[in-house]
Amino acid sequence: MINKQEIKVKTFSSNRLLEIPDILFDAILVERKKYEKNRSRRINDKTTPFKDLGYICCTTYGNPRSSGFLFNHYKKLLKEAKLPDIRFHDLRATYCTILVGENFSPKAISKLMGHASEIISIDVYTDNSKIIEDCLLELEPFIESVRPKLSESTADDEIEDSIEMDTYINSLLN
């Protein structure tokens, strides 16, 4: 069921799995606890029952958050972190630029971006990369703070996981 806040994905390749930093996973777990609390609290509420629509980050009634709710929090986070005031969608371009700067293959970038073709990723985002690169120096400390850290004891496991992930990505690309 699509509601007014949802937009269908443009292409099949837009449906994808993305790795997320630990800090985001922890935040999702916190939201999931709130979700379960609100759902159980309103289970027998006849006047305003909980709408179990499958959203983890939702109102106390189970409705999806409005885009304005997210926008306000996003702008507040930018200000608190003393980051440049960039549009939310520019995060995609920044992400793509960072991947290009880290020498990811164009094909892998297009898969991560959910584009059907690598030409879309490279044409759209490399044209804007000089604008976005201006902000990278300010963003790099933040990126490093949320990037998962490797301990020496888990480095070998991480390398093995990385090899498995590379194998998985290659299977998607072929």
C-alpha positions, 0 to 999 in steps of 0.5 A: 500500500502506497501512501502520500509520503511514499514514492514508487522507485523509478527502476528495478535497480532502485531496489537494493541493499545498502550497508549502514554505519553502526551509529545508524543501526543503533539509532534504528534499534532505538526507533524500533523499541519506540515503535514496539512500545507505541504499538503495544500501548495502542493495541486495544485502542478503539478510537485511535488504534496503532496503524501497523504499516511496517514503518520503524520510524513513524509517529506514535500512531504508526503513520509515516513521518512527514517530509517536513519532519525529516527536513527540519531534523536534517537542517538542525543536524547540519547546523549542530555539526557545523556542516555546509547547508546543502540540500538533502539530495546533494548527499547522494552526489557527495556519496557518489563523489566520495566513491569516485575519489576512493576509486570504486569502479563505475559499475559498482557505483551505479549499483550502489546508487541504484542506477540502471547504467553506470553512464547515469552515475558518472555523467550526472555526478561527475559534472557536479563533483567540483561543486561538491568537492568544495564541501568535502574538507568540511565533511571528512571529519564527520565521515571518519567519525561515523565510518566503522573502526577496525580493531586489530583483532577483527581486522582479519575477519573484516578482510574475510567479510570484505572478500565475501562482499566483493564476491557478492558484488561481483555476482550482482555485476555479472 
